[in-house]
Amino acid sequence: MSISLTPEELRAITGATRTSGQTHATITGIASLEAAEAGDLSFLGNAKYRTAVPSSRASLILLPEDYEGSEPGEGQCYFFVKNPSAALASICSRIEQSLWPKPQAGVHPTAVVEAGAEIDPTATVGPLCVVEEGARIGARTHLQAQVFVGAGAQVGDDCWLMPHSAVSAQCTLGNRVRLHPGAVIGADGFGYEFVEGRHEKIPQVGTVVLEDDVEVGANSTIDRARFSQTRVGEGTKIDNLVQVGHNVVIGKHCILCSQVGIAGSATLEDYVILGGQVGVSGHLRIGKAAKAGGQAGVIADVEPGAFISGYPAMPHRLASRLQVLQRRLPDLFKRVDQLEQQLAQT
């Protein structure tokens, strides 16, 4: 990563409410508080790293507005912002814009675009892509190498589809959707009926709809519906290696961390957060703004705003208490054995 940003540019990007100290260094790197050297930018995004601020050698440090502690050293500057992590994200967004290629609009000679497909003149279709009949690619959308867009699929404006991602037939992507490498939108739902000793496949004839500003991580799969739609709401972010089953409905601005698995016909309301490796059974509802800790097994409906963990998933505080008690079980059994021996001798 090669960056070059002046303190003045960084202040404009972050909207710092005030500063302390002074540096004339051009920022050429980003590092943690402990690892930073002169010329680096760092930030205090978690209060537990507060003690690392005074000894940090970073030329510029982003701090929360309520920070009280050390003064900046020589050639060092503190920027006070509402949210250091969000301010850093704004900086990284500027860096990303400079690092990512600016593809020329048009269709690469090696791409296959079937008759009847509609490609906006400002869109880019990269090497070895396939766009089937009836598909539509929106304005300023970029298909990197070897992207597949199936018959009748609709891809909105300003989308970014990375190598080996696939949008199957009749599926719909809104505007500003981002698919990371290997993401599959519209694989068949996993549906079979056991008939006369055989697993007979149930046709999956529905679609998938991703609303605006959805992001899908590498090698994640969102299955097409058995009928009707599998739908992911506006602004939802899906990590790598996530499985979303057929006819699942996910609300707006949800977060699904790595290796989450959601079985068919489950519903997640808006602002739900699922930690890594959470499993959700089919045909249940997780209420608005509920949270599930990593590896939770959700086998029943969840109330809005709840915080659950464990297997089977239960209120987080109860799950934590049970974990403490489980660690005490060996001692408890030992004491019971001793009591039984004492009673046997009386």
Secondary structure per residue as TSV (DSSP state, phi and psi in degrees):
chain	resnum	aa	ss	phi	psi
A	1	M	-	360.0	125.6
A	2	S	-	-118.5	117.2
A	3	I	-	-131.4	159.0
A	4	S	-	-154.3	102.4
A	5	L	B	-133.9	134.7
A	6	T	-	-84.7	159.5
A	7	P	H	-56.0	-36.4
A	8	E	H	-65.0	-41.5
A	9	E	H	-64.2	-40.8
A	10	L	H	-67.4	-36.4
A	11	R	H	-65.2	-39.0
A	12	A	H	-65.5	-38.4
A	13	I	H	-69.8	-43.8
A	14	T	H	-84.4	-21.0
A	15	G	T	65.1	36.8
A	16	A	-	-54.4	132.8
A	17	T	S	-77.4	-29.0
A	18	R	E	-159.9	165.9
A	19	T	E	-132.9	163.0
A	20	S	E	-141.0	135.8
A	21	G	E	82.5	-176.0
A	22	Q	-	-152.3	139.1
A	23	T	-	-141.0	142.9
A	24	H	-	-107.7	7.1
A	25	A	-	-71.6	138.6
A	26	T	-	-79.2	128.8
A	27	I	B	-78.6	122.6
A	28	T	-	-120.5	2.0
A	29	G	E	-159.5	166.0
A	30	I	E	-127.2	132.3
A	31	A	-	-150.1	165.1
A	32	S	-	-66.8	163.5
A	33	L	T	-55.9	-42.0
A	34	E	T	-75.7	-33.7
A	35	A	T	-91.3	-12.1
A	36	A	-	-65.9	147.1
A	37	E	-	-122.6	175.9
A	38	A	T	-56.8	136.9
A	39	G	T	93.1	-6.0
A	40	D	E	-97.0	154.8
A	41	L	E	-103.8	138.8
A	42	S	E	-137.5	177.9
A	43	F	E	-156.1	156.4
A	44	L	-	-106.7	94.1
A	45	G	-	-98.9	-10.9
A	46	N	S	-139.6	128.2
A	47	A	G	-59.4	-24.3
A	48	K	G	-69.1	-14.3
A	49	Y	G	-97.3	11.7
A	50	R	G	-56.6	-37.6
A	51	T	G	-69.6	-13.2
A	52	A	G	-85.2	-11.1
A	53	V	T	-64.2	-49.9
A	54	P	T	-59.1	-33.3
A	55	S	T	-94.2	-3.3
A	56	S	-	-66.2	141.2
A	57	R	-	-99.4	7.8
A	58	A	-	-59.6	143.2
A	59	S	S	-72.3	-30.1
A	60	L	E	-141.6	131.0
A	61	I	E	-125.6	130.7
A	62	L	E	-87.9	124.1
A	63	L	E	-127.1	151.8
A	64	P	E	-66.2	154.4
A	65	E	T	-61.4	-27.9
A	66	D	T	-92.3	12.3
A	67	Y	-	-64.7	132.0
A	68	E	-	-131.5	120.5
A	69	G	S	176.9	-132.6
A	70	S	-	-68.2	158.4
A	71	E	-	-94.0	150.6
A	72	P	-	-63.7	148.4
A	73	G	-	-80.3	-176.9
A	74	E	T	-64.2	132.9
A	75	G	T	71.0	21.5
A	76	Q	-	-127.3	147.6
A	77	C	E	-135.5	138.9
A	78	Y	E	-103.7	132.4
A	79	F	E	-107.1	126.4
A	80	F	E	-99.9	121.8
A	81	V	E	-133.1	162.6
A	82	K	S	-63.3	-42.6
A	83	N	-	-142.4	101.5
A	84	P	H	-57.2	-38.1
A	85	S	H	-66.0	-42.5
A	86	A	H	-66.8	-37.3
A	87	A	H	-63.3	-41.2
A	88	L	H	-63.5	-38.3
A	89	A	H	-60.8	-38.6
A	90	S	H	-64.5	-38.9
A	91	I	H	-65.5	-45.4
A	92	C	H	-64.3	-31.6
A	93	S	H	-63.4	-41.9
A	94	R	H	-62.9	-41.8
A	95	I	H	-63.4	-44.1
A	96	E	H	-58.4	-41.7
A	97	Q	H	-60.9	-32.9
A	98	S	H	-82.0	-26.4
A	99	L	H	-86.5	-36.2
A	100	W	S	-71.9	146.2
A	101	P	-	-65.8	150.3
A	102	K	-	-104.3	88.9
A	103	P	-	-67.6	146.6
A	104	Q	-	-76.4	137.9
A	105	A	S	-62.3	148.4
A	106	G	E	129.6	179.3
A	107	V	E	-111.0	125.8
A	108	H	-	-64.8	145.6
A	109	P	T	-58.2	-27.1
A	110	T	T	-88.0	-6.4
A	111	A	-	-74.5	152.6
A	112	V	E	-112.6	114.1
A	113	V	E	-118.3	112.0
A	114	E	-	-75.1	158.1
A	115	A	T	-58.8	139.3
A	116	G	T	91.6	-10.8
A	117	A	-	-75.8	146.8
A	118	E	E	-116.2	114.6
A	119	I	E	-113.4	119.8
A	120	D	-	-61.1	142.0
A	121	P	T	-59.6	-23.6
A	122	T	T	-91.4	-2.3
A	123	A	-	-82.5	162.7
A	124	T	E	-123.5	128.9
A	125	V	E	-117.6	111.7
A	126	G	-	-81.5	-174.5
A	127	P	T	-58.7	135.9
A	128	L	T	63.8	18.9
A	129	C	-	-74.8	157.2
A	130	V	E	-127.8	124.5
A	131	V	E	-123.0	113.5
A	132	E	-	-84.8	173.0
A	133	E	T	-56.1	134.2
A	134	G	T	83.0	-5.1
A	135	A	-	-73.9	155.5
A	136	R	E	-129.8	131.4
A	137	I	E	-115.7	122.2
A	138	G	-	-80.3	-179.6
A	139	A	T	-64.7	136.0
A	140	R	T	61.5	13.6
A	141	T	-	-77.9	142.5
A	142	H	E	-121.2	121.3
A	143	L	E	-102.5	112.4
A	144	Q	-	-74.5	-170.6
A	145	A	T	-61.1	140.3
A	146	Q	T	61.1	37.5
A	147	V	-	-89.5	141.5
A	148	F	E	-114.1	129.4
A	149	V	E	-126.0	116.8
A	150	G	-	-79.0	174.1
A	151	A	T	-57.9	128.7
A	152	G	T	74.9	1.7
A	153	A	-	-70.4	150.1
A	154	Q	E	-121.4	122.0
A	155	V	E	-118.1	123.7
A	156	G	-	-75.3	-161.7
A	157	D	T	-84.4	149.7
A	158	D	T	59.2	30.2
A	159	C	-	-86.9	159.8
A	160	W	E	-135.3	109.6
A	161	L	E	-109.3	117.1
A	162	M	-	-89.2	169.4
A	163	P	T	-53.0	138.7
A	164	H	T	69.4	11.2
A	165	S	-	-78.5	155.9
A	166	A	E	-139.4	134.3
A	167	V	E	-117.9	110.0
A	168	S	-	-75.9	172.6
A	169	A	T	-54.0	136.4
A	170	Q	T	69.5	4.5
A	171	C	-	-81.1	158.5
A	172	T	E	-129.6	129.9
A	173	L	E	-113.3	132.3
A	174	G	-	-74.6	-156.6
A	175	N	T	-87.0	147.3
A	176	R	T	61.2	29.8
A	177	V	-	-80.3	141.0
A	178	R	E	-124.7	124.1
A	179	L	E	-111.9	124.8
A	180	H	-	-84.8	168.5
A	181	P	T	-53.7	133.3
A	182	G	T	82.2	-0.7
A	183	A	-	-65.7	139.2
A	184	V	E	-123.5	119.1
A	185	I	E	-109.4	111.8
A	186	G	E	100.8	23.7
A	187	A	E	-64.3	157.4
A	188	D	-	-60.0	139.0
A	189	G	-	-62.5	153.7
A	190	F	-	-88.4	86.2
A	191	G	-	-132.4	125.0
A	192	Y	E	-143.7	149.8
A	193	E	E	-116.2	136.3
A	194	F	E	-87.4	107.4
A	195	V	E	-125.6	118.6
A	196	E	T	50.4	47.6
A	197	G	T	81.2	8.5
A	198	R	E	-131.9	150.1
A	199	H	E	-87.9	105.8
A	200	E	E	-93.7	129.5
A	201	K	E	-69.1	133.9
A	202	I	-	-91.3	122.0
A	203	P	-	-57.3	137.7
A	204	Q	-	-108.3	99.5
A	205	V	-	-110.3	7.8
A	206	G	-	-86.4	-165.4
A	207	T	E	-132.2	-177.5
A	208	V	E	-124.3	138.1
A	209	V	E	-125.1	121.1
A	210	L	E	-105.9	121.7
A	211	E	-	-78.4	-179.7
A	212	D	T	-57.6	144.2
A	213	D	T	66.1	22.1
A	214	V	-	-80.4	142.6
A	215	E	E	-126.2	133.6
A	216	V	E	-122.6	124.4
A	217	G	-	-74.7	173.3
A	218	A	T	-60.5	135.3
A	219	N	T	58.7	27.1
A	220	S	-	-92.6	153.1
A	221	T	E	-131.0	131.7
A	222	I	E	-118.4	111.1
A	223	D	E	-77.2	145.5
A	224	R	-	-69.2	155.5
A	225	A	-	-73.0	152.6
A	226	R	S	-62.6	-39.5
A	227	F	S	-152.1	162.2
A	228	S	S	64.5	-128.7
A	229	Q	E	-135.0	145.0
A	230	T	E	-94.6	128.3
A	231	R	E	-130.7	137.2
A	232	V	E	-120.1	123.8
A	233	G	-	-76.3	163.9
A	234	E	T	-50.5	132.4
A	235	G	T	76.9	1.5
A	236	T	-	-71.2	140.6
A	237	K	E	-118.6	126.9
A	238	I	E	-118.3	126.4
A	239	D	-	-77.0	-174.1
A	240	N	T	-71.7	151.8
A	241	L	T	59.2	41.6
A	242	V	-	-105.1	141.4
A	243	Q	E	-116.4	120.6
A	244	V	E	-114.7	118.2
A	245	G	-	-78.0	176.7
A	246	H	T	-68.9	144.0
A	247	N	T	64.0	15.8
A	248	V	-	-70.8	142.4
A	249	V	E	-120.4	119.6
A	250	I	E	-113.5	130.9
A	251	G	-	-76.2	-164.6
A	252	K	T	-82.9	143.4
A	253	H	T	56.4	39.2
A	254	C	-	-86.6	160.6
A	255	I	E	-125.1	123.5
A	256	L	E	-119.4	110.8
A	257	C	-	-80.8	174.5
A	258	S	T	-54.3	138.5
A	259	Q	T	67.8	18.7
A	260	V	-	-65.3	142.8
A	261	G	E	-128.9	125.2
A	262	I	E	-120.4	119.1
A	263	A	-	-77.8	165.3
A	264	G	T	-56.6	143.5
A	265	S	T	67.3	13.5
A	266	A	-	-75.4	153.9
A	267	T	E	-124.8	127.1
A	268	L	E	-110.4	122.0
A	269	E	-	-77.1	180.0
A	270	D	T	-61.1	147.2
A	271	Y	T	65.9	22.1
A	272	V	-	-74.2	142.4
A	273	I	E	-123.8	124.9
A	274	L	E	-116.2	120.5
A	275	G	-	-70.6	175.3
A	276	G	T	-57.5	137.0
A	277	Q	T	65.0	20.9
A	278	V	-	-69.5	136.6
A	279	G	E	-111.2	132.2
A	280	V	E	-120.2	123.0
A	281	S	-	-70.6	162.9
A	282	G	T	-76.4	158.9
A	283	H	T	61.6	31.7
A	284	L	-	-124.5	171.8
A	285	R	E	-125.8	130.7
A	286	I	E	-107.0	121.2
A	287	G	-	-71.8	166.5
A	288	K	T	-54.8	132.5
A	289	A	T	64.2	16.5
A	290	A	-	-72.9	154.7
A	291	K	E	-129.3	140.9
A	292	A	E	-124.6	124.8
A	293	G	-	-69.9	163.0
A	294	G	T	-52.6	135.8
A	295	Q	T	68.5	13.7
A	296	A	-	-65.2	144.6
A	297	G	E	-109.1	105.0
A	298	V	E	-93.0	111.7
A	299	I	-	-122.0	7.3
A	300	A	S	-148.1	163.6
A	301	D	-	-57.2	149.4
A	302	V	B	-120.6	132.5
A	303	E	-	-69.3	150.8
A	304	P	T	-56.0	137.9
A	305	G	T	78.5	-1.3
A	306	A	-	-70.9	154.0
A	307	F	E	-121.1	112.4
A	308	I	E	-120.9	159.3
A	309	S	E	-160.8	173.6
A	310	G	T	82.6	177.8
A	311	Y	T	-134.9	125.4
A	312	P	T	-65.4	152.8
A	313	A	T	-59.4	137.4
A	314	M	E	-146.2	171.0
A	315	P	E	-51.1	137.5
A	316	H	H	-57.9	-41.3
A	317	R	H	-62.7	-41.1
A	318	L	H	-64.5	-43.3
A	319	A	H	-61.0	-39.7
A	320	S	H	-65.3	-41.2
A	321	R	H	-62.8	-42.2
A	322	L	H	-64.4	-36.3
A	323	Q	H	-63.3	-40.7
A	324	V	H	-63.0	-44.6
A	325	L	H	-65.3	-36.6
A	326	Q	H	-60.5	-39.4
A	327	R	H	-67.3	-20.5
A	328	R	H	-90.8	-6.6
A	329	L	H	-59.4	-43.0
A	330	P	H	-57.3	-43.2
A	331	D	H	-65.6	-38.1
A	332	L	H	-63.7	-45.0
A	333	F	H	-63.6	-37.5
A	334	K	H	-61.8	-43.5
A	335	R	H	-65.5	-38.6
A	336	V	H	-63.3	-43.1
A	337	D	H	-59.3	-43.4
A	338	Q	H	-62.7	-41.9
A	339	L	H	-64.0	-40.2
A	340	E	H	-62.9	-41.0
A	341	Q	H	-64.1	-41.1
A	342	Q	H	-63.8	-41.8
A	343	L	H	-66.8	-35.5
A	344	A	H	-66.2	-26.8
A	345	Q	H	-85.8	-11.6
A	346	T	-	-88.0	360.0
